Structure formats: C-alpha cells, structure tokens
Amino acid sequence: MTIEEVEFELEMAGLSREQQIKLLSSIRRSGFDAKALDKKLLLMGFAPVFTIYDDKEEDS
C-alpha cells in the first residue's frame, strides 16, 4: 500500500489528524506492516483495518 492509501484508510476509520500523523510517521520509519498497524489501532480503540490487505498478499 502507498502512504496515501494508508492515510485514506486511517481517515475513513475515524482517526484524528494527529493520530494519523503519528501512525504515518511510524510507517515511514519502519515500513508498512499490516498486523503491527492493526495492533496499534486496537490499542487506540479502533477496529483493525489493514490485515485484510496482508491476507490478500499472502494468498498471491
């Protein structure tokens, strides 16, 4: 996923701009990891969003 796609998904999930920036900064530092990002979302009180993309990549 591109950073823009991740940003869009975070916005659709209802994260504030500040929360989005924190997660996007983490992705820029460490790379996109669907499971880790969903774990962070859960800790922030949001439903997982990204593991569906990870599962599709594993199937390919």
C-alpha positions in Angstrom: 0.0 0.0 0.0 1.1 3.5 -0.6 1.3 6.0 2.2 -1.6 7.9 0.6 -3.7 4.7 0.7 -2.9 4.1 4.3 -3.7 7.8 5.1 -7.1 7.4 3.4 -7.9 4.2 5.3 -7.0 5.9 8.6 -9.2 8.8 7.8 -12.1 6.5 6.9 -11.5 4.6 10.2 -12.2 7.9 12.1 -8.7 8.7 13.4 -8.0 12.3 14.2 -5.3 14.1 12.1 -2.9 13.9 15.0 -3.4 10.2 15.3 -3.0 9.7 11.6 0.3 11.7 11.6 1.7 9.5 14.4 0.9 6.3 12.6 2.1 7.6 9.3 5.4 8.7 10.8 5.8 5.2 12.3 5.2 3.7 8.8 7.7 6.0 7.2 10.3 4.9 9.8 9.6 1.1 9.9 7.7 0.4 6.7 4.1 -0.9 6.3 3.3 -3.9 8.5 -0.5 -4.6 8.4 -0.5 -6.7 11.6 1.5 -4.2 13.6 -0.6 -1.3 12.4 -3.8 -3.1 13.3 -2.4 -3.8 16.7 -1.7 -0.1 17.2 -5.2 0.7 16.0 -6.7 -1.8 18.6 -4.6 -0.2 21.4 -6.0 3.2 20.3 -9.6 1.9 20.5 -10.2 1.4 16.8 -11.2 -1.7 14.8 -8.5 -3.4 12.7 -8.3 -2.2 9.1 -5.2 -3.5 7.4 -4.9 -7.2 8.0 -7.3 -7.8 5.1 -4.6 -6.4 2.8 -1.9 -8.5 4.4 -4.0 -11.7 3.9 -4.6 -11.0 0.2 -0.8 -10.5 -0.3 -0.1 -13.9 1.4 -2.6 -15.6 -0.9 -0.9 -14.3 -4.1 
